């Protein structure tokens, strides 16, 4: 036996369908707004975000090294991180603005955890932990910049990465010479 739906029941089903359609439309609009620059690949955008977080972290940890480091080489390296990464960070922020990418507002969870662990240390304990963190960080950064320089799709982002590979290579070499034991 078939049962017919009354007018009110049809109206409720129709409105429910409209609400679901509206939710789907809202989600589509949000996705479109999130991708402001559709010509920039997701890998280029991810590189820019990661590089920005890393650059900000280098500056913050460099300032920490100047305060908490015992060895002159650690304090000097910390100052170099501030001096070298600050203008690169400004250059990257300008490039992000040009590419309509919202730069990250902070250093991110991984860098924050490292910073907080280092902030608890002083003297030679700080020196050793900071040196290990800088070697690891610069190895990762160098790999990311080399990958972007070789495989990036946006010419300006790729050129940015290419320009800064030599600096990161030098930073890694210097970090490897810091006291680590």
Backbone as a printed PyTorch tensor [residue, N CA C, xyz], in Angstrom:
tensor([[[  0.8360,  -1.1670,   0.0000],
         [  0.0000,   0.0000,   0.0000],
         [  0.8840,   1.2340,   0.0000]],

        [[  0.6520,   2.0620,  -0.9720],
         [  1.4240,   3.2930,  -1.0770],
         [  0.7990,   4.3400,  -0.2000]],

        [[  1.6930,   5.1280,   0.3500],
         [  1.2260,   6.2100,   1.1820],
         [  1.7170,   7.5200,   0.6100]],

        [[  0.8810,   8.4740,   0.5330],
         [  1.2610,   9.7660,  -0.0330],
         [  1.6660,  10.6920,   1.1010]],

        [[  2.6760,  11.4930,   0.8040],
         [  3.1040,  12.4890,   1.7760],
         [  2.2170,  13.7160,   1.6670]],

        [[  1.9040,  14.2670,   2.8090],
         [  1.1170,  15.4920,   2.8240],
         [  1.9550,  16.6740,   2.4150]],

        [[  1.3300,  17.8120,   2.2200],
         [  2.0150,  19.0430,   1.8040],
         [  3.0920,  19.4720,   2.7760]],

        [[  2.8370,  19.3740,   4.0670],
         [  3.8110,  19.7900,   5.0740],
         [  5.0430,  18.8980,   5.0290]],

        [[  4.8450,  17.6030,   4.8780],
         [  5.9670,  16.6690,   4.8250],
         [  6.8250,  16.9370,   3.5880]],

        [[  6.1770,  17.2170,   2.4650],
         [  6.9290,  17.5520,   1.2430],
         [  7.7360,  18.8260,   1.4340]],

        [[  7.1460,  19.7910,   2.0650],
         [  7.8320,  21.0650,   2.3010],
         [  9.0540,  20.8600,   3.1880]],

        [[  8.9340,  20.0160,   4.2170],
         [ 10.0600,  19.7450,   5.1170],
         [ 11.1820,  19.0510,   4.3520]],

        [[ 10.8550,  18.0510,   3.5350],
         [ 11.8720,  17.3620,   2.7440],
         [ 12.5360,  18.3090,   1.7500]],

        [[ 11.7720,  19.1630,   1.1350],
         [ 12.3100,  20.1260,   0.1890],
         [ 13.2550,  21.0990,   0.8750]],

        [[ 12.8560,  21.6070,   2.0540],
         [ 13.7110,  22.5320,   2.8020],
         [ 14.9810,  21.8410,   3.2790]],

        [[ 14.8590,  20.5950,   3.7110],
         [ 16.0400,  19.8560,   4.1460],
         [ 17.0130,  19.7090,   2.9780]],

        [[ 16.4870,  19.4140,   1.8010],
         [ 17.3270,  19.3070,   0.6130],
         [ 17.9900,  20.6240,   0.2750]],

        [[ 17.2630,  21.7200,   0.4220],
         [ 17.8180,  23.0570,   0.1670],
         [ 18.9190,  23.3810,   1.1670]],

        [[ 18.7190,  22.9950,   2.4320],
         [ 19.7280,  23.2660,   3.4550],
         [ 21.0180,  22.5100,   3.1420]],

        [[ 20.8820,  21.2510,   2.7070],
         [ 22.0570,  20.4650,   2.3460],
         [ 22.7540,  21.0590,   1.1200]],

        [[ 21.9730,  21.5080,   0.1700],
         [ 22.5360,  22.1430,  -1.0260],
         [ 23.2770,  23.4200,  -0.6470]],

        [[ 22.7180,  24.1920,   0.2710],
         [ 23.3560,  25.4280,   0.7180],
         [ 24.6610,  25.1270,   1.4490]],

        [[ 24.6580,  24.0840,   2.2810],
         [ 25.8960,  23.7080,   2.9860],
         [ 26.9770,  23.3370,   1.9810]],

        [[ 26.5990,  22.5900,   0.9640],
         [ 27.5640,  22.2010,  -0.0670],
         [ 28.0790,  23.4310,  -0.8180]],

        [[ 27.1990,  24.3570,  -1.1070],
         [ 27.6050,  25.5940,  -1.7930],
         [ 28.5320,  26.4150,  -0.9130]],

        [[ 28.2330,  26.4960,   0.3800],
         [ 29.0900,  27.2260,   1.3150],
         [ 30.4810,  26.5970,   1.3880]],

        [[ 30.5310,  25.2760,   1.4150],
         [ 31.8170,  24.5810,   1.4650],
         [ 32.6190,  24.8490,   0.1990]],

        [[ 31.9460,  24.8570,  -0.9440],
         [ 32.6200,  25.1380,  -2.2090],
         [ 33.1620,  26.5590,  -2.2300]],

        [[ 32.3760,  27.5080,  -1.7380],
         [ 32.8250,  28.9080,  -1.6870],
         [ 34.0180,  29.0560,  -0.7510]],

        [[ 33.9870,  28.3780,   0.3780],
         [ 35.0990,  28.4510,   1.3270],
         [ 36.3650,  27.8970,   0.6970]],

        [[ 36.2530,  26.8040,  -0.0160],
         [ 37.4140,  26.2160,  -0.6870],
         [ 37.9530,  27.1610,  -1.7500]],

        [[ 37.0650,  27.8140,  -2.4670],
         [ 37.4900,  28.7640,  -3.5050],
         [ 38.2010,  29.9570,  -2.8750]],

        [[ 37.6870,  30.4500,  -1.7600],
         [ 38.3360,  31.5790,  -1.0810],
         [ 39.6780,  31.1760,  -0.5030]],

        [[ 39.7980,  29.9340,  -0.0430],
         [ 41.0570,  29.4680,   0.5300],
         [ 42.1510,  29.4110,  -0.5270]],

        [[ 41.7940,  29.1230,  -1.7490],
         [ 42.7630,  29.0600,  -2.8280],
         [ 42.6820,  30.3640,  -3.6170]],

        [[ 43.2170,  31.4280,  -3.0330],
         [ 43.1340,  32.7550,  -3.6390],
         [ 43.9500,  32.8300,  -4.9210]],

        [[ 45.0800,  32.1580,  -4.9460],
         [ 45.9490,  32.2070,  -6.1020],
         [ 46.0020,  30.8170,  -6.7410]],

        [[ 45.0850,  30.5110,  -7.6300],
         [ 45.0270,  29.1670,  -8.2040],
         [ 46.2090,  28.8250,  -9.1050]],

        [[ 47.0190,  29.7980,  -9.4950],
         [ 48.1590,  29.4920, -10.3510],
         [ 49.3610,  29.0020,  -9.5420]],

        [[ 49.3620,  29.1970,  -8.2410],
         [ 50.4530,  28.7520,  -7.3870],
         [ 50.1640,  27.3230,  -6.9430]],

        [[ 51.0950,  26.4180,  -7.2020],
         [ 50.8620,  25.0110,  -6.8390],
         [ 50.8170,  24.8610,  -5.3300]],

        [[ 50.1800,  23.7970,  -4.9020],
         [ 50.1130,  23.5430,  -3.4620],
         [ 51.4940,  23.2800,  -2.9040]],

        [[ 52.3730,  22.6580,  -3.6600],
         [ 53.7220,  22.4020,  -3.1510],
         [ 54.5090,  23.7040,  -3.0000]],

        [[ 54.3410,  24.6490,  -3.9260],
         [ 55.0000,  25.9520,  -3.7840],
         [ 54.4520,  26.7030,  -2.5720]],

        [[ 53.1440,  26.6830,  -2.4000],
         [ 52.5270,  27.3600,  -1.2510],
         [ 52.9650,  26.7120,   0.0490]],

        [[ 53.0300,  25.3820,   0.0750],
         [ 53.4700,  24.6750,   1.2880],
         [ 54.9280,  24.9980,   1.5980]],

        [[ 55.7580,  25.0790,   0.5550],
         [ 57.1590,  25.4540,   0.7580],
         [ 57.2470,  26.8370,   1.3940]],

        [[ 56.4810,  27.7850,   0.8620],
         [ 56.5230,  29.1510,   1.3820],
         [ 56.0970,  29.1870,   2.8510]],

        [[ 55.0710,  28.4580,   3.2000],
         [ 54.5970,  28.4310,   4.5900],
         [ 55.6460,  27.8080,   5.4940]],

        [[ 56.1940,  26.6950,   5.0690],
         [ 57.2120,  26.0110,   5.8670],
         [ 58.4730,  26.8660,   6.0140]],

        [[ 58.8990,  27.4870,   4.9220],
         [ 60.0880,  28.3450,   4.9710],
         [ 59.8600,  29.5440,   5.8810]],

        [[ 58.6550,  30.0870,   5.8620],
         [ 58.3430,  31.2260,   6.7370],
         [ 58.3940,  30.8090,   8.2020]],

        [[ 57.8000,  29.6730,   8.5220],
         [ 57.8430,  29.1780,   9.9060],
         [ 59.2800,  28.9320,  10.3400]],

        [[ 60.0450,  28.2760,   9.4710],
         [ 61.4370,  27.9850,   9.7940],
         [ 62.2770,  29.2340,   9.9710]],

        [[ 62.0700,  30.2060,   9.1040],
         [ 62.8280,  31.4560,   9.2160],
         [ 62.5130,  32.2110,  10.4930]],

        [[ 61.2430,  32.2660,  10.8530],
         [ 60.8580,  32.9270,  12.1090],
         [ 61.4590,  32.1850,  13.3050]],

        [[ 61.4510,  30.8580,  13.2360],
         [ 62.0080,  30.0560,  14.3290],
         [ 63.5120,  30.2910,  14.4660]],

        [[ 64.2100,  30.3790,  13.3340],
         [ 65.6570,  30.6300,  13.3770],
         [ 65.9660,  31.9340,  14.1040]],

        [[ 65.1760,  32.9560,  13.8280],
         [ 65.3810,  34.2490,  14.4850],
         [ 65.1180,  34.1270,  15.9820]],

        [[ 63.9950,  33.5270,  16.3460],
         [ 63.6560,  33.4080,  17.7700],
         [ 64.6770,  32.5600,  18.5260]],

        [[ 65.0950,  31.4470,  17.9300],
         [ 66.0860,  30.5950,  18.5950],
         [ 67.4620,  31.2510,  18.6030]],

        [[ 67.7520,  32.0380,  17.5740],
         [ 69.0050,  32.7850,  17.5680],
         [ 69.0590,  33.8080,  18.6930]],

        [[ 67.9480,  34.4750,  18.9400],
         [ 67.8780,  35.4190,  20.0620],
         [ 68.0470,  34.6790,  21.3830]],

        [[ 67.4560,  33.5110,  21.4820],
         [ 67.5890,  32.6880,  22.6750],
         [ 69.0410,  32.2560,  22.8770]],

        [[ 69.7200,  31.9070,  21.7950],
         [ 71.1310,  31.5020,  21.8780],
         [ 71.9980,  32.6450,  22.3940]],

        [[ 71.6620,  33.8540,  22.0140],
         [ 72.4230,  35.0000,  22.4930],
         [ 72.2570,  35.1970,  24.0050]],

        [[ 71.0920,  34.8470,  24.5160],
         [ 70.8260,  34.9950,  25.9580],
         [ 71.3040,  33.8010,  26.7830]],

        [[ 71.0670,  32.5810,  26.2710],
         [ 71.2870,  31.3790,  27.0790],
         [ 72.5760,  30.6370,  26.7770]],

        [[ 73.2450,  30.9860,  25.6860],
         [ 74.4510,  30.2590,  25.3000],
         [ 75.6280,  30.5940,  26.1850]],

        [[ 76.4910,  29.6030,  26.3590],
         [ 77.7080,  29.7920,  27.1460],
         [ 78.9000,  30.0770,  26.2370]],

        [[ 79.0460,  29.2520,  25.2080],
         [ 80.1780,  29.3860,  24.2970],
         [ 79.9850,  30.6160,  23.4020]],

        [[ 81.0610,  31.3200,  23.1790],
         [ 81.0110,  32.4950,  22.3070],
         [ 80.5680,  32.0970,  20.8980]],

        [[ 80.9870,  30.9110,  20.4440],
         [ 80.6080,  30.4690,  19.0970],
         [ 79.1020,  30.2680,  18.9830]],

        [[ 78.4540,  29.8280,  20.0530],
         [ 77.0010,  29.6330,  20.0430],
         [ 76.3010,  30.9880,  20.0210]],

        [[ 76.7620,  31.9090,  20.8400],
         [ 76.1570,  33.2550,  20.8640],
         [ 76.3670,  33.9670,  19.5280]],

        [[ 77.5530,  33.8140,  18.9380],
         [ 77.8420,  34.4230,  17.6370],
         [ 76.9790,  33.8090,  16.5460]],

        [[ 76.8320,  32.4830,  16.5690],
         [ 75.9820,  31.8060,  15.5920],
         [ 74.5340,  32.2730,  15.7520]],

        [[ 74.0820,  32.4040,  16.9890],
         [ 72.7260,  32.9000,  17.2310],
         [ 72.5220,  34.2810,  16.6310]],

        [[ 73.5030,  35.1620,  16.7920],
         [ 73.4110,  36.4970,  16.2060],
         [ 73.3820,  36.4160,  14.6850]],

        [[ 74.1590,  35.5090,  14.1250],
         [ 74.1780,  35.3430,  12.6690],
         [ 72.8100,  34.8770,  12.1700]],

        [[ 72.1500,  34.0140,  12.9280],
         [ 70.8220,  33.5540,  12.5280],
         [ 69.8440,  34.7310,  12.4810]],

        [[ 69.9270,  35.6020,  13.4680],
         [ 69.0520,  36.7810,  13.4880],
         [ 69.3940,  37.6920,  12.3160]],

        [[ 70.6690,  37.9620,  12.1330],
         [ 71.1280,  38.8690,  11.0810],
         [ 70.8100,  38.3460,   9.6810]],

        [[ 71.0400,  37.0550,   9.4550],
         [ 70.8440,  36.4930,   8.1180],
         [ 69.3730,  36.1950,   7.8140]],

        [[ 68.6330,  35.6860,   8.7930],
         [ 67.2600,  35.2560,   8.5180],
         [ 66.2440,  36.4000,   8.5270]],

        [[ 66.5180,  37.4650,   9.2390],
         [ 65.5410,  38.5720,   9.2970],
         [ 65.2580,  39.1650,   7.9170]],

        [[ 66.2770,  39.5380,   7.1240],
         [ 65.9600,  40.0740,   5.7870],
         [ 65.3540,  39.0220,   4.8540]],

        [[ 65.7530,  37.7680,   4.9980],
         [ 65.1710,  36.7030,   4.1670],
         [ 63.6920,  36.5390,   4.5170]],

        [[ 63.3820,  36.6270,   5.8170],
         [ 61.9810,  36.5350,   6.2390],
         [ 61.1630,  37.6690,   5.6320]],

        [[ 61.7150,  38.8750,   5.6290],
         [ 61.0030,  40.0110,   5.0230],
         [ 60.8020,  39.7860,   3.5200]],

        [[ 61.8220,  39.2830,   2.8550],
         [ 61.7220,  38.9860,   1.4180],
         [ 60.6380,  37.9370,   1.1670]],

        [[ 60.6140,  36.9040,   1.9910],
         [ 59.6150,  35.8470,   1.8250],
         [ 58.2080,  36.3680,   2.0980]],

        [[ 58.0500,  37.2270,   3.1040],
         [ 56.7270,  37.7940,   3.4030],
         [ 56.2360,  38.6580,   2.2350]],

        [[ 57.1380,  39.4010,   1.6180],
         [ 56.7590,  40.2180,   0.4610],
         [ 56.3540,  39.3270,  -0.7150]],

        [[ 57.0840,  38.2380,  -0.9200],
         [ 56.7500,  37.2970,  -1.9840],
         [ 55.4000,  36.6320,  -1.7010]],

        [[ 55.1650,  36.2680,  -0.4540],
         [ 53.8810,  35.6580,  -0.0800],
         [ 52.7350,  36.6290,  -0.3450]],

        [[ 52.9410,  37.8880,   0.0050],
         [ 51.9010,  38.8970,  -0.2380],
         [ 51.6500,  39.0360,  -1.7450]],

        [[ 52.7070,  39.0710,  -2.5240],
         [ 52.5860,  39.1720,  -3.9800],
         [ 51.8240,  37.9690,  -4.5420]],

        [[ 52.0630,  36.7930,  -3.9750],
         [ 51.4100,  35.5610,  -4.4510],
         [ 50.0570,  35.3330,  -3.7730]],

        [[ 49.6370,  36.2790,  -2.9660],
         [ 48.3510,  36.2220,  -2.2730],
         [ 48.2460,  35.0130,  -1.3510]],

        [[ 49.3510,  34.7090,  -0.6680],
         [ 49.4050,  33.6360,   0.3180],
         [ 49.4830,  34.3020,   1.6930]],

        [[ 48.6200,  33.8840,   2.5810],
         [ 48.6580,  34.4140,   3.9370],
         [ 49.7880,  33.7180,   4.6810]],

        [[ 50.7980,  34.4730,   5.1170],
         [ 51.9150,  33.8380,   5.8150],
         [ 51.4730,  33.3510,   7.1970]],

        [[ 52.1690,  32.3460,   7.7130],
         [ 51.7960,  31.8410,   9.0300],
         [ 52.0340,  32.9080,  10.0990]],

        [[ 51.2280,  32.8650,  11.1250],
         [ 51.3450,  33.8540,  12.2000],
         [ 52.3370,  33.4700,  13.2710]],

        [[ 52.7810,  32.2190,  13.2620],
         [ 53.7360,  31.7930,  14.2850],
         [ 54.6750,  30.7330,  13.7210]],

        [[ 55.5340,  30.2190,  14.5780],
         [ 56.5710,  29.2810,  14.1410],
         [ 56.0780,  27.8450,  14.0140]],

        [[ 54.8850,  27.5600,  14.4360],
         [ 54.3370,  26.2080,  14.3210],
         [ 54.6930,  25.3320,  15.5050]],

        [[ 53.9730,  24.2520,  15.6570],
         [ 54.0780,  23.3880,  16.8340],
         [ 55.4540,  22.7450,  16.9840]],

        [[ 56.0200,  22.2320,  15.9040],
         [ 57.3150,  21.5420,  16.0020],
         [ 58.4150,  22.5030,  16.4550]],

        [[ 58.4780,  23.6720,  15.8200],
         [ 59.4950,  24.6570,  16.1990],
         [ 59.2370,  25.1960,  17.6020]],

        [[ 57.9690,  25.3690,  17.9450],
         [ 57.6360,  25.8680,  19.2860],
         [ 58.1030,  24.8910,  20.3530]],

        [[ 57.9290,  23.5890,  20.1010],
         [ 58.3650,  22.5750,  21.0550],
         [ 59.8820,  22.6370,  21.2450]],

        [[ 60.6150,  22.7400,  20.1500],
         [ 62.0780,  22.8530,  20.2310],
         [ 62.4700,  24.1070,  20.9910]],

        [[ 61.8200,  25.2190,  20.6710],
         [ 62.1260,  26.4810,  21.3490],
         [ 61.8930,  26.3480,  22.8550]],

        [[ 60.7600,  25.7830,  23.2280],
         [ 60.4320,  25.6570,  24.6520],
         [ 61.4170,  24.7500,  25.3780]],

        [[ 61.8600,  23.6750,  24.7200],
         [ 62.8600,  22.8020,  25.3290],
         [ 64.1810,  23.5400,  25.5080]],

        [[ 64.5770,  24.2970,  24.5010],
         [ 65.8280,  25.0570,  24.5970],
         [ 65.7360,  26.1610,  25.6510]],

        [[ 64.5870,  26.7680,  25.7740],
         [ 64.4180,  27.8830,  26.7170],
         [ 64.6190,  27.4430,  28.1680]],

        [[ 64.4750,  26.1630,  28.4310],
         [ 64.6710,  25.6330,  29.7890],
         [ 66.1460,  25.4320,  30.1290]],

        [[ 67.0170,  25.4910,  29.1220],
         [ 68.4310,  25.1740,  29.3110],
         [ 69.2890,  26.4330,  29.3950]],

        [[ 70.4390,  26.2780,  30.0420],
         [ 71.4190,  27.3570,  30.1500],
         [ 72.8220,  26.7760,  29.9720]],

        [[ 73.7700,  27.6350,  29.6640],
         [ 75.1730,  27.2420,  29.6240],
         [ 75.4810,  26.1630,  28.6110]],

        [[ 76.3740,  25.2370,  29.0060],
         [ 76.8220,  24.2090,  28.0530],
         [ 75.6990,  23.2490,  27.6740]],

        [[ 74.7440,  23.0030,  28.5680],
         [ 73.6010,  22.1480,  28.2040],
         [ 72.8140,  22.8080,  27.0670]],

        [[ 72.6390,  24.1130,  27.1490],
         [ 71.9750,  24.8310,  26.0670],
         [ 72.8040,  24.7320,  24.7880]],

        [[ 74.1020,  24.9930,  24.9080],
         [ 74.9850,  24.9830,  23.7360],
         [ 74.8570,  23.6790,  22.9500]],

        [[ 74.9110,  22.5630,  23.6550],
         [ 74.8540,  21.2610,  22.9930],
         [ 73.4920,  21.0230,  22.3360]],

        [[ 72.4310,  21.3080,  23.0610],
         [ 71.0810,  21.0840,  22.5210],
         [ 70.8050,  22.0230,  21.3470]],

        [[ 71.2370,  23.2780,  21.4610],
         [ 71.0300,  24.2430,  20.3830],
         [ 71.7980,  23.8110,  19.1350]],

        [[ 73.0500,  23.3770,  19.3100],
         [ 73.8580,  22.9370,  18.1750],
         [ 73.1890,  21.7550,  17.4670]],

        [[ 72.7110,  20.7870,  18.2250],
         [ 72.0390,  19.6340,  17.6170],
         [ 70.7740,  20.0670,  16.8750]],

        [[ 70.0090,  20.9610,  17.4890],
         [ 68.7760,  21.4390,  16.8510],
         [ 69.0830,  22.1960,  15.5620]],

        [[ 70.1420,  22.9910,  15.5680],
         [ 70.4850,  23.7800,  14.3790],
         [ 71.0020,  22.8950,  13.2480]],

        [[ 71.7570,  21.8700,  13.5760],
         [ 72.2130,  20.9470,  12.5280],
         [ 71.0050,  20.2670,  11.8990]],

        [[ 70.1390,  19.7180,  12.7260],
         [ 68.9460,  19.0240,  12.2270],
         [ 68.0720,  19.9760,  11.4070]],

        [[ 67.8300,  21.1530,  11.9400],
         [ 66.9610,  22.1220,  11.2690],
         [ 67.5540,  22.5620,   9.9320]],

        [[ 68.8500,  22.8330,   9.9070],
         [ 69.4550,  23.2960,   8.6520],
         [ 69.5610,  22.1740,   7.6240]],

        [[ 69.7040,  20.9390,   8.0660],
         [ 69.6700,  19.8230,   7.1160],
         [ 68.2910,  19.7510,   6.4550]],

        [[ 67.2510,  19.8610,   7.2640],
         [ 65.8830,  19.8080,   6.7360],
         [ 65.5910,  21.0090,   5.8380]],

        [[ 65.9920,  22.2010,   6.2860],
         [ 65.7590,  23.4100,   5.4950],
         [ 66.4920,  23.3430,   4.1600]],

        [[ 67.7460,  22.9220,   4.2050],
         [ 68.5430,  22.8360,   2.9860],
         [ 67.8850,  21.8710,   1.9950]],

        [[ 67.4130,  20.7390,   2.4770],
         [ 66.7410,  19.7700,   1.6050],
         [ 65.4860,  20.3770,   0.9800]],

        [[ 64.6940,  21.0790,   1.8030],
         [ 63.4540,  21.6950,   1.2950],
         [ 63.7600,  22.7680,   0.2550]],

        [[ 64.7700,  23.5960,   0.4960],
         [ 65.1230,  24.6550,  -0.4490],
         [ 65.6940,  24.0520,  -1.7450]],

        [[ 66.5030,  23.0140,  -1.6200],
         [ 67.0350,  22.3630,  -2.8170],
         [ 65.9200,  21.7070,  -3.6250]],

        [[ 64.9770,  21.0800,  -2.9360],
         [ 63.8350,  20.4690,  -3.6330],
         [ 63.0180,  21.5180,  -4.3700]],

        [[ 62.7450,  22.6340,  -3.7000],
         [ 61.9670,  23.7010,  -4.3300],
         [ 62.7340,  24.2900,  -5.5070]],

        [[ 64.0460,  24.4970,  -5.3310],
         [ 64.8640,  25.0550,  -6.4160],
         [ 64.8670,  24.1280,  -7.6300]],

        [[ 64.8430,  22.8290,  -7.4020],
         [ 64.8710,  21.8690,  -8.5110],
         [ 63.4850,  21.5900,  -9.0890]],

        [[ 62.4690,  21.5710,  -8.2380],
         [ 61.1500,  21.0880,  -8.6690],
         [ 60.0190,  22.1000,  -8.5560]],

        [[ 60.3000,  23.2930,  -8.0720],
         [ 59.2400,  24.2880,  -7.9290],
         [ 58.6200,  24.6320,  -9.2700]],

        [[ 57.3570,  25.0320,  -9.2280],
         [ 56.6730,  25.3650, -10.4710],
         [ 56.5430,  26.8630, -10.6870]],

        [[ 56.5310,  27.6400,  -9.6190],
         [ 56.4370,  29.0900,  -9.7460],
         [ 57.8510,  29.6570,  -9.9030]],

        [[ 58.1270,  30.3800, -10.9720],
         [ 59.4930,  30.8680, -11.2250],
         [ 60.0520,  31.7460, -10.1080]],

        [[ 59.2160,  32.5840,  -9.5110],
         [ 59.7150,  33.4770,  -8.4610],
         [ 59.9780,  32.7370,  -7.1560]],

        [[ 59.1330,  31.7980,  -6.8060],
         [ 59.3410,  31.0040,  -5.5940],
         [ 60.5700,  30.1220,  -5.7780]],

        [[ 60.6920,  29.5480,  -6.9530],
         [ 61.8470,  28.7090,  -7.2800],
         [ 63.1430,  29.5300,  -7.1990]],

        [[ 63.1320,  30.7370,  -7.7480],
         [ 64.3140,  31.6070,  -7.7110],
         [ 64.6600,  32.0050,  -6.2730]],

        [[ 63.6420,  32.2590,  -5.4570],
         [ 63.8650,  32.5660,  -4.0410],
         [ 64.6270,  31.4160,  -3.3820]],

        [[ 64.1610,  30.2030,  -3.5990],
         [ 64.8100,  29.0320,  -3.0060],
         [ 66.2450,  28.8970,  -3.5110]],

        [[ 66.4460,  29.0520,  -4.8160],
         [ 67.7900,  28.9360,  -5.4030],
         [ 68.7620,  29.9360,  -4.7960]],

        [[ 68.2970,  31.1840,  -4.6120],
         [ 69.1580,  32.2320,  -4.0440],
         [ 69.6320,  31.9100,  -2.6420]],

        [[ 68.8220,  31.1820,  -1.8770],
         [ 69.1390,  30.9940,  -0.4640],
         [ 69.7670,  29.6440,  -0.1340]],

        [[ 69.9010,  28.7600,  -1.1100],
         [ 70.5740,  27.4880,  -0.8770],
         [ 72.0110,  27.6960,  -0.3890]],

        [[ 72.8190,  28.5480,  -1.0160],
         [ 74.2000,  28.7220,  -0.5310],
         [ 74.2750,  29.2210,   0.9180]],

        [[ 73.3730,  30.0830,   1.3040],
         [ 73.3680,  30.5940,   2.6770],
         [ 73.0670,  29.4590,   3.6520]],

        [[ 72.0950,  28.6300,   3.3120],
         [ 71.7500,  27.5010,   4.1800],
         [ 72.8880,  26.4850,   4.2500]],

        [[ 73.5920,  26.3060,   3.1550],
         [ 74.7470,  25.4090,   3.1690],
         [ 75.8050,  25.9380,   4.1420]],

        [[ 76.0350,  27.2340,   4.1060],
         [ 77.0020,  27.8490,   5.0280],
         [ 76.5210,  27.7450,   6.4740]],

        [[ 75.2470,  27.9720,   6.7090],
         [ 74.7050,  27.8510,   8.0670],
         [ 74.8640,  26.4230,   8.5840]],

        [[ 74.6130,  25.4410,   7.7430],
         [ 74.7610,  24.0490,   8.1470],
         [ 76.2190,  23.7550,   8.4960]],

        [[ 77.1210,  24.2130,   7.6690],
         [ 78.5540,  24.0120,   7.9460],
         [ 78.9320,  24.6270,   9.2880]],

        [[ 78.4520,  25.8290,   9.5370],
         [ 78.7510,  26.5100,  10.8050],
         [ 78.1150,  25.7760,  11.9830]],

        [[ 76.8860,  25.3320,  11.8300],
         [ 76.1870,  24.6310,  12.9170],
         [ 76.9100,  23.3320,  13.2620]],

        [[ 77.4530,  22.6710,  12.2590],
         [ 78.1750,  21.4200,  12.4970],
         [ 79.4590,  21.6460,  13.2750]],

        [[ 79.9610,  22.8740,  13.3100],
         [ 81.1820,  23.1930,  14.0430],
         [ 80.9100,  23.6530,  15.4810]],

        [[ 79.6460,  23.8270,  15.8370],
         [ 79.3070,  24.2320,  17.2050],
         [ 79.5460,  23.0750,  18.1670]],

        [[ 79.7820,  23.4000,  19.4560],
         [ 79.9710,  22.3180,  20.4470],
         [ 78.6880,  21.4940,  20.5900]],

        [[ 78.8030,  20.1660,  20.3380],
         [ 77.6180,  19.3050,  20.3540],
         [ 77.6790,  18.2280,  21.4220]],

        [[ 78.6940,  18.1840,  22.2490],
         [ 78.7700,  17.1670,  23.3060],
         [ 79.1330,  17.7540,  24.6110]]])
